[in-house]
Amino acid sequence: MTTGIVFFDVDGTLVSPGSSSSFLAARFGHQDALDDAEARYADGALTNQQVSEVDALGWRGTSVATVDRWLDDLPVLPGIAAVVAWCRAHDVEPVLASLAWQPVTRSIARRFGFVPNGGPRVGEHGGVHNGTVAEHFDEFDKRDRALALARDLGVPIEHCCAVGDSRSDIPLFQALPSALALNASPTARAAASDVIDADDLSSIISWLDRWLRGLA
C-alpha cells in the first residue's frame, strides 16, 4: 500500500553541479548555447519549448546507446540512495517529476529506484537521434502528470509533497500542501513551504520524517 508520494525534481535537485542537459551538451558540443538558453529560461526570457528545441538540435546524429552510456557518468548529489531507501521503508513512492529529457529520468530511475514520470522526448529513428523534439513537456505538464499519477495510485494530494529548486517546480509546489525548496532559487524558495540548503540529499530525511508524521 502506498502511504504517500514524494516528487523529486532532477536538474539542480538530484543532479549537481549543473544540469543533465548541460552535462550532455558538453559531449554533443553545444554546451555554451545550451547554458545560455537555460539561463534565459530561468530569467523568464525563453520558454521551455524554445530551450528544448535549442538542445534537441545538438543531439542529431548521436545514437540512443551512446547517450545512455554517457548518462552512467551523470554527476548527482550524494545521499540519493539513502533517501530512496527511506521512501521504500515507509511505503512512500519516490517519483521523478522533471523537465529533464526522458533518457535522463530513465537512467536515474534505473540507478536509484525512482519511478520516472514524464519529461520531454528527443526524436529518434533507427536508434539515432534526429535533432527534433518528439514531445514537449513544460512546468505545467510536470504538475499535471504528477497529479494524474497520484490519482492513478489512489493517493490523495494531501499525502504528496515535492522537492525542487527552480522556476519549473513552482506550479507543482503550488498544487501540493508541502513542498521543499532544496538549494533553490529565490522564486522557488518563495513558493515552497520549507527551505533547506545541503550538499547531501540525505539531509532532507528529517524533513521527510516530519512530513510523514503530519499525515497521521
MDAnalysis code that builds the backbone (N, CA, C; Angstrom):
import MDAnalysis as mda
import numpy as np

u = mda.Universe.empty(648, n_residues=216, atom_resindex=np.repeat(np.arange(216), 3), trajectory=True)
u.add_TopologyAttr("name", ["N", "CA", "C"] * 216)
u.add_TopologyAttr("resid", np.arange(1, 217))
u.add_TopologyAttr("resname", ["MET", "THR", "THR", "GLY", "ILE", "VAL", "PHE", "PHE", "ASP", "VAL", "ASP", "GLY", "THR", "LEU", "VAL", "SER", "PRO", "GLY", "SER", "SER", "SER", "SER", "PHE", "LEU", "ALA", "ALA", "ARG", "PHE", "GLY", "HIS", "GLN", "ASP", "ALA", "LEU", "ASP", "ASP", "ALA", "GLU", "ALA", "ARG", "TYR", "ALA", "ASP", "GLY", "ALA", "LEU", "THR", "ASN", "GLN", "GLN", "VAL", "SER", "GLU", "VAL", "ASP", "ALA", "LEU", "GLY", "TRP", "ARG", "GLY", "THR", "SER", "VAL", "ALA", "THR", "VAL", "ASP", "ARG", "TRP", "LEU", "ASP", "ASP", "LEU", "PRO", "VAL", "LEU", "PRO", "GLY", "ILE", "ALA", "ALA", "VAL", "VAL", "ALA", "TRP", "CYS", "ARG", "ALA", "HIS", "ASP", "VAL", "GLU", "PRO", "VAL", "LEU", "ALA", "SER", "LEU", "ALA", "TRP", "GLN", "PRO", "VAL", "THR", "ARG", "SER", "ILE", "ALA", "ARG", "ARG", "PHE", "GLY", "PHE", "VAL", "PRO", "ASN", "GLY", "GLY", "PRO", "ARG", "VAL", "GLY", "GLU", "HIS", "GLY", "GLY", "VAL", "HIS", "ASN", "GLY", "THR", "VAL", "ALA", "GLU", "HIS", "PHE", "ASP", "GLU", "PHE", "ASP", "LYS", "ARG", "ASP", "ARG", "ALA", "LEU", "ALA", "LEU", "ALA", "ARG", "ASP", "LEU", "GLY", "VAL", "PRO", "ILE", "GLU", "HIS", "CYS", "CYS", "ALA", "VAL", "GLY", "ASP", "SER", "ARG", "SER", "ASP", "ILE", "PRO", "LEU", "PHE", "GLN", "ALA", "LEU", "PRO", "SER", "ALA", "LEU", "ALA", "LEU", "ASN", "ALA", "SER", "PRO", "THR", "ALA", "ARG", "ALA", "ALA", "ALA", "SER", "ASP", "VAL", "ILE", "ASP", "ALA", "ASP", "ASP", "LEU", "SER", "SER", "ILE", "ILE", "SER", "TRP", "LEU", "ASP", "ARG", "TRP", "LEU", "ARG", "GLY", "LEU", "ALA"])
u.atoms.positions = np.array([
    [0.839, -1.198, 0.000],
    [0.000, 0.000, 0.000],
    [0.875, 1.249, 0.000],
    [0.551, 2.210, -0.866],
    [1.315, 3.446, -0.951],
    [0.755, 4.474, 0.025],
    [1.575, 4.855, 1.003],
    [1.155, 5.833, 2.009],
    [1.189, 7.251, 1.461],
    [2.197, 7.546, 0.656],
    [2.345, 8.886, 0.103],
    [3.293, 8.887, -1.073],
    [3.486, 10.054, -1.658],
    [4.380, 10.221, -2.804],
    [5.268, 11.432, -2.554],
    [6.559, 11.276, -2.844],
    [7.468, 12.417, -2.890],
    [7.891, 12.597, -4.347],
    [7.608, 13.772, -4.893],
    [8.002, 14.100, -6.262],
    [9.332, 14.838, -6.221],
    [10.333, 14.305, -6.923],
    [11.674, 14.889, -6.928],
    [11.983, 15.504, -8.286],
    [12.411, 16.750, -8.270],
    [12.987, 17.363, -9.452],
    [14.347, 16.707, -9.730],
    [14.847, 16.873, -10.955],
    [16.143, 16.285, -11.314],
    [17.239, 17.344, -11.366],
    [17.181, 18.234, -12.344],
    [18.265, 19.196, -12.541],
    [18.288, 20.229, -11.427],
    [19.450, 20.360, -10.778],
    [19.598, 21.284, -9.678],
    [19.170, 20.717, -8.339],
    [18.459, 19.589, -8.366],
    [17.997, 18.949, -7.130],
    [18.725, 17.637, -6.910],
    [18.601, 16.716, -7.851],
    [19.337, 15.453, -7.774],
    [20.652, 15.526, -8.542],
    [20.643, 16.195, -9.681],
    [21.852, 16.351, -10.496],
    [22.590, 17.599, -10.043],
    [23.856, 17.421, -9.682],
    [24.669, 18.543, -9.201],
    [26.148, 18.219, -9.403],
    [26.939, 19.158, -9.886],
    [26.586, 20.526, -10.251],
    [25.991, 20.601, -11.654],
    [25.363, 21.726, -11.953],
    [24.818, 21.943, -13.286],
    [23.573, 21.132, -13.547],
    [23.241, 21.003, -14.838],
    [22.049, 20.271, -15.248],
    [22.440, 19.078, -16.108],
    [21.523, 18.134, -16.223],
    [21.771, 16.968, -17.082],
    [21.916, 17.398, -18.536],
    [21.143, 18.402, -18.953],
    [21.233, 18.875, -20.336],
    [22.596, 19.485, -20.618],
    [23.114, 20.258, -19.648],
    [24.438, 20.843, -19.819],
    [25.515, 19.765, -19.844],
    [25.365, 18.768, -18.979],
    [26.301, 17.639, -18.950],
    [26.355, 16.954, -20.319],
    [25.191, 16.689, -20.900],
    [25.152, 16.037, -22.204],
    [25.613, 16.976, -23.311],
    [25.231, 18.257, -23.229],
    [25.612, 19.217, -24.268],
    [27.124, 19.345, -24.384],
    [27.841, 19.166, -23.264],
    [29.302, 19.214, -23.320],
    [29.842, 18.087, -24.189],
    [29.140, 16.975, -24.211],
    [29.565, 15.841, -25.033],
    [29.104, 15.993, -26.474],
    [27.925, 16.576, -26.656],
    [27.443, 16.831, -28.019],
    [28.212, 17.962, -28.690],
    [28.694, 18.937, -27.876],
    [29.440, 20.058, -28.426],
    [28.674, 21.366, -28.506],
    [27.541, 21.486, -27.822],
    [26.790, 22.746, -27.864],
    [26.499, 23.275, -26.449],
    [27.421, 23.057, -25.523],
    [27.182, 23.420, -24.132],
    [26.984, 24.927, -23.950],
    [27.777, 25.766, -24.629],
    [27.655, 27.208, -24.444],
    [26.266, 27.692, -24.856],
    [25.779, 27.215, -25.991],
    [24.460, 27.625, -26.471],
    [23.364, 27.151, -25.524],
    [23.515, 25.941, -25.006],
    [22.501, 25.387, -24.104],
    [22.524, 26.101, -22.757],
    [23.707, 26.367, -22.218],
    [23.795, 27.067, -20.934],
    [23.171, 28.452, -21.034],
    [23.399, 29.134, -22.152],
    [22.797, 30.451, -22.360],
    [21.273, 30.348, -22.418],
    [20.770, 29.338, -23.124],
    [19.320, 29.158, -23.232],
    [18.704, 28.833, -21.879],
    [19.366, 27.979, -21.082],
    [18.833, 27.630, -19.765],
    [18.836, 28.844, -18.828],
    [19.864, 29.683, -18.924],
    [19.900, 30.896, -18.098],
    [18.767, 31.842, -18.485],
    [18.489, 31.929, -19.765],
    [17.400, 32.803, -20.226],
    [16.042, 32.222, -19.827],
    [15.932, 30.896, -19.774],
    [14.691, 30.285, -19.265],
    [14.501, 30.623, -17.790],
    [15.571, 30.510, -17.012],
    [15.494, 30.794, -15.577],
    [15.066, 32.239, -15.334],
    [15.458, 33.148, -16.243],
    [15.094, 34.559, -16.122],
    [13.723, 34.867, -16.716],
    [13.108, 33.861, -17.362],
    [11.798, 34.063, -17.964],
    [11.832, 34.602, -19.381],
    [13.032, 34.661, -19.994],
    [13.152, 35.220, -21.342],
    [12.851, 34.199, -22.430],
    [12.996, 32.915, -22.137],
    [12.683, 31.849, -23.081],
    [11.687, 30.886, -22.456],
    [10.896, 30.239, -23.297],
    [10.006, 29.185, -22.819],
    [10.757, 27.867, -22.777],
    [10.187, 26.908, -22.051],
    [10.788, 25.579, -22.034],
    [10.825, 24.981, -23.434],
    [9.796, 25.226, -24.228],
    [9.757, 24.700, -25.594],
    [10.931, 25.220, -26.413],
    [11.236, 26.507, -26.290],
    [12.359, 27.080, -27.040],
    [13.693, 26.491, -26.592],
    [13.863, 26.297, -25.291],
    [15.107, 25.694, -24.798],
    [15.232, 24.261, -25.309],
    [14.138, 23.524, -25.281],
    [14.167, 22.136, -25.740],
    [14.573, 22.050, -27.207],
    [14.097, 22.984, -28.020],
    [14.435, 22.961, -29.443],
    [15.902, 23.269, -29.679],
    [16.453, 24.218, -28.898],
    [17.883, 24.505, -28.988],
    [18.697, 23.275, -28.624],
    [18.301, 22.610, -27.553],
    [19.058, 21.462, -27.053],
    [18.937, 20.256, -27.984],
    [17.715, 19.949, -28.404],
    [17.491, 18.740, -29.216],
    [18.292, 18.756, -30.506],
    [18.458, 19.935, -31.078],
    [19.209, 20.034, -32.331],
    [20.619, 19.485, -32.173],
    [21.198, 19.690, -31.000],
    [22.556, 19.209, -30.753],
    [22.667, 17.702, -30.619],
    [21.526, 17.011, -30.406],
    [21.533, 15.553, -30.274],
    [21.601, 14.845, -31.635],
    [21.379, 15.583, -32.703],
    [21.241, 14.982, -34.037],
    [22.476, 14.162, -34.421],
    [22.226, 12.927, -34.826],
    [23.286, 12.048, -35.294],
    [23.929, 11.187, -34.224],
    [23.537, 11.364, -32.965],
    [24.100, 10.564, -31.875],
    [23.154, 9.429, -31.528],
    [23.691, 8.249, -31.322],
    [22.849, 7.078, -31.075],
    [22.259, 7.100, -29.670],
    [21.121, 6.438, -29.534],
    [20.469, 6.274, -28.237],
    [21.412, 5.563, -27.267],
    [22.106, 4.547, -27.753],
    [23.012, 3.767, -26.905],
    [24.158, 4.628, -26.377],
    [24.668, 5.538, -27.207],
    [25.758, 6.411, -26.766],
    [25.304, 7.327, -25.647],
    [24.120, 7.933, -25.795],
    [23.592, 8.813, -24.760],
    [23.388, 8.044, -23.462],
    [22.826, 6.855, -23.550],
    [22.611, 6.035, -22.352],
    [23.931, 5.740, -21.652],
    [24.975, 5.498, -22.424],
    [26.291, 5.213, -21.841],
    [26.860, 6.459, -21.156],
    [26.715, 7.608, -21.778],
    [27.183, 8.853, -21.155],
    [26.481, 9.097, -19.827],
    [25.191, 8.800, -19.777],
    [24.403, 9.094, -18.582],
    [24.818, 8.256, -17.374],
    [25.526, 7.177, -17.606],
    [26.046, 6.393, -16.482],
    [26.997, 7.222, -15.625],
    [27.583, 8.275, -16.213],
    [28.548, 9.127, -15.505],
    [27.944, 10.457, -15.058],
    [26.638, 10.610, -15.167],
    [25.994, 11.862, -14.787],
    [26.228, 12.146, -13.302],
    [26.784, 13.311, -12.944],
    [27.057, 13.607, -11.520],
    [25.769, 13.906, -10.759],
    [25.642, 13.313, -9.596],
    [24.445, 13.508, -8.776],
    [24.848, 13.853, -7.350],
    [23.901, 14.397, -6.613],
    [24.130, 14.742, -5.214],
    [24.311, 13.470, -4.397],
    [25.243, 13.433, -3.450],
    [25.347, 12.273, -2.557],
    [24.061, 12.113, -1.744],
    [23.843, 10.895, -1.279],
    [22.727, 10.650, -0.377],
    [21.431, 10.240, -1.028],
    [21.416, 10.116, -2.357],
    [20.169, 9.748, -3.046],
    [19.717, 8.355, -2.635],
    [20.641, 7.413, -2.594],
    [20.271, 6.037, -2.245],
    [19.635, 5.973, -0.857],
    [20.152, 6.756, 0.091],
    [19.598, 6.750, 1.446],
    [18.175, 7.292, 1.465],
    [17.909, 8.313, 0.658],
    [16.569, 8.893, 0.621],
    [15.577, 7.937, -0.036],
    [15.987, 7.290, -1.118],
    [15.105, 6.310, -1.753],
    [14.832, 5.151, -0.797],
    [15.860, 4.731, -0.059],
    [15.661, 3.656, 0.920],
    [14.674, 4.088, 2.001],
    [14.763, 5.339, 2.447],
    [13.788, 5.847, 3.428],
    [12.372, 5.765, 2.851],
    [12.229, 6.198, 1.626],
    [10.904, 6.158, 0.988],
    [10.354, 4.739, 0.950],
    [11.158, 3.800, 0.506],
    [10.700, 2.407, 0.395],
    [10.360, 1.831, 1.763],
    [11.139, 2.187, 2.779],
    [10.896, 1.665, 4.133],
    [9.603, 2.206, 4.732],
    [9.127, 3.338, 4.201],
    [7.923, 3.967, 4.755],
    [6.739, 3.910, 3.785],
    [6.814, 3.047, 2.783],
    [5.735, 2.895, 1.794],
    [5.407, 4.211, 1.102],
    [6.442, 4.999, 0.859],
    [6.312, 6.257, 0.131],
    [6.942, 6.074, -1.249],
    [6.221, 6.470, -2.296],
    [6.709, 6.283, -3.658],
    [7.626, 7.452, -4.039],
    [8.904, 7.182, -4.390],
    [9.797, 8.248, -4.839],
    [9.675, 8.414, -6.360],
    [9.129, 9.534, -6.789],
    [8.788, 9.741, -8.200],
    [9.587, 10.913, -8.758],
    [10.098, 10.757, -9.972],
    [10.789, 11.842, -10.652],
    [9.769, 12.715, -11.377],
    [9.741, 13.992, -11.034],
    [8.891, 14.969, -11.707],
    [9.816, 16.051, -12.239],
    [10.082, 16.027, -13.533],
    [11.195, 16.809, -14.042],
    [10.984, 17.214, -15.488],
    [11.657, 18.297, -15.883],
    [11.720, 18.695, -17.288],
    [12.952, 18.122, -17.975],
    [13.703, 17.281, -17.294],
    [14.845, 16.615, -17.920],
    [14.348, 15.654, -19.000],
    [15.164, 15.447, -20.015],
    [14.812, 14.535, -21.103],
    [14.523, 13.136, -20.561],
    [13.639, 12.419, -21.228],
    [13.249, 11.091, -20.760],
    [14.430, 10.124, -20.619],
    [15.440, 10.136, -21.497],
    [16.585, 9.245, -21.252],
    [17.273, 9.531, -19.918],
    [17.260, 10.792, -19.490],
    [17.878, 11.156, -18.208],
    [17.084, 10.567, -17.053],
    [15.763, 10.774, -17.063],
    [14.963, 10.265, -15.948],
    [14.957, 8.741, -15.923],
    [14.974, 8.107, -17.090],
    [15.052, 6.638, -17.098],
    [16.362, 6.160, -16.495],
    [17.455, 6.839, -16.820],
    [18.760, 6.448, -16.297],
    [18.813, 6.597, -14.782],
    [18.349, 7.739, -14.257],
    [18.370, 7.959, -12.808],
    [17.427, 6.994, -12.102],
    [16.282, 6.719, -12.726],
    [15.347, 5.756, -12.135],
    [15.984, 4.379, -12.019],
    [16.710, 3.962, -13.055],
    [17.373, 2.647, -13.024],
    [18.465, 2.616, -11.958],
    [19.223, 3.681, -11.847],
    [20.358, 3.712, -10.913],
    [19.913, 3.671, -9.454],
    [18.798, 4.336, -9.146],
    [18.459, 4.546, -7.737],
    [17.100, 4.010, -7.304],
    [16.250, 3.615, -8.241],
    [14.973, 3.043, -7.847],
    [13.808, 4.019, -7.808],
    [13.942, 5.167, -8.475],
    [12.823, 6.098, -8.601],
    [11.805, 5.573, -9.624],
    [10.626, 6.173, -9.589],
    [9.626, 5.956, -10.627],
    [9.708, 7.137, -11.587],
    [10.016, 6.920, -12.886],
    [10.019, 8.043, -13.833],
    [8.588, 8.431, -14.175],
    [8.389, 9.728, -14.451],
    [7.018, 10.170, -14.732],
    [7.040, 11.393, -15.639],
    [7.123, 11.150, -16.936],
    [7.050, 12.241, -17.892],
    [8.405, 12.801, -18.272],
    [8.361, 13.967, -18.902],
    [9.554, 14.623, -19.408],
    [9.506, 14.743, -20.915],
    [10.250, 15.687, -21.487],
    [10.289, 15.839, -22.945],
    [11.042, 14.682, -23.595],
    [10.810, 14.512, -24.895],
    [11.409, 13.383, -25.609],
    [12.057, 13.869, -26.897],
    [13.316, 13.476, -27.103],
    [14.030, 13.806, -28.338],
    [13.619, 12.820, -29.426],
    [13.406, 13.332, -30.635],
    [13.067, 12.449, -31.746],
    [14.226, 11.529, -32.093],
    [13.897, 10.333, -32.519],
    [14.936, 9.388, -32.963],
    [14.353, 8.443, -33.997],
    [15.220, 7.938, -34.849],
    [14.812, 6.978, -35.886],
    [15.915, 5.948, -36.039],
    [15.545, 4.703, -35.928],
    [16.514, 3.633, -36.079],
    [17.605, 3.659, -35.037],
    [17.256, 4.116, -33.826],
    [18.242, 4.138, -32.743],
    [19.187, 5.315, -32.778],
    [18.900, 6.320, -33.632],
    [19.747, 7.514, -33.733],
    [18.865, 8.752, -33.565],
    [19.293, 9.697, -32.729],
    [18.528, 10.913, -32.511],
    [18.569, 11.801, -33.757],
    [17.421, 12.451, -34.065],
    [17.334, 13.215, -35.309],
    [17.292, 14.728, -35.116],
    [17.465, 15.191, -33.878],
    [17.549, 16.630, -33.654],
    [16.232, 17.347, -33.483],
    [15.134, 16.621, -33.415],
    [13.823, 17.234, -33.217],
    [13.307, 16.931, -31.809],
    [12.296, 17.676, -31.390],
    [11.598, 17.386, -30.140],
    [10.352, 16.581, -30.476],
    [10.339, 15.317, -30.094],
    [9.199, 14.452, -30.393],
    [8.041, 14.708, -29.449],
    [8.330, 15.207, -28.250],
    [7.284, 15.503, -27.266],
    [7.767, 16.608, -26.350],
    [7.054, 17.737, -26.377],
    [7.378, 18.826, -25.461],
    [6.766, 18.551, -24.090],
    [7.357, 19.159, -23.059],
    [6.908, 18.913, -21.687],
    [7.349, 20.101, -20.866],
    [6.382, 20.906, -20.369],
    [6.760, 22.097, -19.615],
    [6.393, 21.970, -18.138],
    [6.536, 23.054, -17.388],
    [6.317, 23.013, -15.947],
    [4.866, 22.703, -15.576],
    [3.940, 23.028, -16.468],
    [2.535, 22.735, -16.192],
    [2.205, 21.268, -16.510],
    [2.860, 20.728, -17.538],
    [2.743, 19.289, -17.797],
    [3.325, 18.494, -16.628],
    [4.425, 19.002, -16.088],
    [5.069, 18.353, -14.938],
    [4.093, 18.273, -13.766],
    [3.445, 19.382, -13.480],
    [2.439, 19.397, -12.409],
    [1.286, 18.453, -12.719],
    [0.767, 18.549, -13.929],
    [-0.418, 17.760, -14.275],
    [-0.116, 16.266, -14.299],
    [1.081, 15.892, -14.783],
    [1.447, 14.471, -14.811],
    [1.618, 13.935, -13.391],
    [2.170, 14.764, -12.504],
    [2.330, 14.350, -11.104],
    [0.972, 14.134, -10.441],
    [0.065, 15.062, -10.635],
    [-1.266, 14.934, -10.026],
    [-2.029, 13.750, -10.611],
    [-1.839, 13.490, -11.899],
    [-2.506, 12.341, -12.526],
    [-1.977, 11.027, -11.962],
    [-0.657, 10.955, -11.716],
    [-0.097, 9.734, -11.136],
    [-0.648, 9.507, -9.739],
    [-0.757, 10.569, -8.958],
    [-1.320, 10.430, -7.613],
    [-2.745, 9.878, -7.687],
    [-3.538, 10.382, -8.611],
    [-4.906, 9.868, -8.771],
    [-4.883, 8.399, -9.162],
    [-4.000, 8.050, -10.101],
    [-3.929, 6.659, -10.568],
    [-3.551, 5.706, -9.436],
    [-2.700, 6.178, -8.527],
    [-2.254, 5.339, -7.407],
    [-3.212, 5.407, -6.218],
    [-4.223, 6.250, -6.331],
    [-5.182, 6.388, -5.234],
    [-4.616, 7.102, -4.022],
    [-3.632, 7.974, -4.262],
    [-3.001, 8.717, -3.166],
    [-3.563, 10.137, -3.167],
    [-4.175, 10.575, -2.070],
    [-4.718, 11.933, -2.025],
    [-3.616, 12.983, -2.095],
    [-3.937, 14.129, -2.648],
    [-2.966, 15.217, -2.771],
    [-2.366, 15.567, -1.416],
    [-3.162, 15.440, -0.364],
    [-2.689, 15.763, 0.984],
    [-1.553, 14.849, 1.433],
    [-1.377, 13.725, 0.748],
    [-0.308, 12.777, 1.080],
    [0.845, 12.847, 0.076],
    [0.930, 13.969, -0.642],
    [2.007, 14.159, -1.613],
    [2.822, 15.394, -1.243],
    [4.105, 15.341, -1.541],
    [4.961, 16.512, -1.380],
    [5.956, 16.540, -2.532],
    [6.661, 17.657, -2.657],
    [7.619, 17.814, -3.750],
    [8.905, 18.417, -3.238],
    [10.010, 18.044, -3.901],
    [11.337, 18.592, -3.596],
    [11.910, 19.133, -4.896],
    [12.260, 20.413, -4.915],
    [12.785, 21.003, -6.139],
    [13.563, 22.265, -5.854],
    [13.976, 22.942, -6.946],
    [14.897, 24.065, -6.736],
    [14.658, 25.277, -7.616],
    [13.738, 25.215, -8.592],
    [13.748, 26.291, -9.577],
    [12.358, 26.633, -10.099],
    [12.358, 27.519, -11.082],
    [11.115, 28.006, -11.704],
    [10.208, 26.868, -12.136],
    [10.763, 25.800, -12.683],
    [9.935, 24.718, -13.224],
    [9.193, 23.944, -12.138],
    [9.578, 24.133, -10.875],
    [8.919, 23.425, -9.775],
    [7.727, 24.187, -9.200],
    [7.611, 25.451, -9.532],
    [6.630, 26.295, -8.859],
    [5.181, 25.836, -9.060],
    [4.739, 25.489, -10.277],
    [3.345, 25.034, -10.398],
    [3.038, 23.805, -9.538],
    [3.973, 22.866, -9.453],
    [3.746, 21.684, -8.618],
    [3.780, 22.068, -7.140],
    [4.718, 22.926, -6.747],
    [4.762, 23.409, -5.358],
    [3.411, 24.006, -4.969],
    [2.844, 24.794, -5.860],
    [1.592, 25.489, -5.554],
    [0.397, 24.544, -5.492],
    [0.523, 23.376, -6.117],
    [-0.587, 22.415, -6.151],
    [-0.595, 21.483, -4.949],
    [0.504, 21.451, -4.177],
    [0.634, 20.498, -3.075],
    [0.690, 21.223, -1.734],
    [0.271, 20.567, -0.666],
    [0.298, 21.217, 0.645],
    [1.698, 21.353, 1.229],
    [2.641, 20.503, 0.793],
    [4.002, 20.535, 1.329],
    [5.001, 20.509, 0.184],
    [5.956, 21.420, 0.230],
    [6.990, 21.473, -0.796],
    [8.279, 21.965, -0.167],
    [9.384, 21.335, -0.544],
    [10.696, 21.676, -0.008],
    [11.560, 22.263, -1.113],
    [12.018, 23.481, -0.928],
    [12.976, 24.105, -1.835],
    [14.378, 23.723, -1.376],
    [15.081, 22.974, -2.201],
    [16.415, 22.476, -1.857],
    [17.454, 23.193, -2.711],
    [18.371, 23.905, -2.046],
    [19.413, 24.652, -2.767],
    [18.785, 25.483, -3.886],
    [17.741, 26.197, -3.554],
    [16.816, 26.706, -4.566],
    [17.020, 28.180, -4.899],
    [16.416, 28.555, -6.026],
    [16.363, 29.947, -6.455],
    [15.413, 30.728, -5.550],
    [15.515, 32.053, -5.545],
    [14.608, 32.850, -4.711],
    [13.126, 32.607, -5.025],
    [12.775, 32.461, -6.300],
    [11.365, 32.262, -6.642],
    [10.853, 30.914, -6.154],
    [11.687, 29.880, -6.236],
    [11.277, 28.564, -5.739],
    [11.162, 28.580, -4.217],
    [12.065, 29.267, -3.550],
    [12.002, 29.377, -2.090],
    [10.698, 30.047, -1.655],
    [10.313, 31.079, -2.386],
    [9.100, 31.806, -2.033],
    [7.848, 30.955, -2.218],
    [7.888, 30.004, -3.151],
    [6.721, 29.164, -3.441],
    [6.638, 27.932, -2.554],
    [7.736, 27.581, -1.870],
    [7.789, 26.349, -1.077],
    [7.299, 26.589, 0.345],
    [6.943, 25.504, 1.003],
    [6.547, 25.597, 2.413],
    [7.755, 25.531, 3.342],
    [8.878, 24.957, 2.868],
    [10.099, 24.864, 3.666],
    [11.311, 24.992, 2.749],
    [12.453, 25.332, 3.341],
    [13.690, 25.545, 2.588],
    [14.844, 24.857, 3.309],
    [15.677, 24.147, 2.532],
    [16.892, 23.543, 3.070],
    [18.022, 23.783, 2.069],
    [19.204, 24.111, 2.568],
    [20.424, 24.144, 1.761],
    [21.327, 23.037, 2.270],
    [21.743, 22.153, 1.376],
    [22.539, 20.992, 1.800],
    [23.334, 20.464, 0.620],
    [24.472, 19.823, 0.924],
    [25.276, 19.215, -0.137],
    [25.146, 17.703, -0.159],
    [24.164, 17.172, 0.587],
    [23.892, 15.736, 0.620],
    [22.375, 15.568, 0.737],
    [21.790, 14.808, -0.182],
    [20.331, 14.688, -0.198],
    [19.786, 14.066, 1.081],
    [20.581, 13.236, 1.753],
    [20.093, 12.604, 2.982],
    [19.766, 13.626, 4.067],
    [20.224, 14.867, 3.886],
    [19.896, 15.929, 4.842],
    [18.401, 16.229, 4.879],
    [17.658, 15.803, 3.867],
    [16.215, 16.080, 3.853],
    [15.414, 15.004, 4.584],
    [16.048, 13.944, 5.051],
    [15.299, 12.847, 5.671],
    [14.552, 13.315, 6.920],
    [15.163, 14.197, 7.708],
    [14.461, 14.693, 8.901],
    [13.219, 15.479, 8.494],
    [13.308, 16.221, 7.400],
    [12.128, 16.935, 6.896],
    [11.066, 15.950, 6.433],
    [11.489, 14.885, 5.740],
    [10.542, 13.862, 5.289],
    [9.878, 13.167, 6.484],
    [10.652, 12.925, 7.541],
    [10.071, 12.320, 8.758],
    [8.947, 13.202, 9.314],
    [9.196, 14.490, 9.383],
    [8.177, 15.413, 9.914],
    [6.952, 15.452, 8.999],
    [7.209, 15.486, 7.686],
    [6.103, 15.467, 6.719],
    [5.253, 14.216, 6.884],
    [5.900, 13.065, 7.020],
    [5.157, 11.814, 7.132],
    [4.361, 11.744, 8.434],
    [4.964, 12.208, 9.515],
    [4.236, 12.231, 10.782],
    [2.993, 13.118, 10.698],
    [3.076, 14.164, 9.904],
    [1.955, 15.073, 9.763],
    [0.785, 14.481, 8.995],
    [1.011, 13.345, 8.318],
    [-0.080, 12.700, 7.576],
    [-0.990, 11.876, 8.487],
    [-0.488, 11.549, 9.672],
    [-1.263, 10.687, 10.580],
    [-2.500, 11.406, 11.100],
])
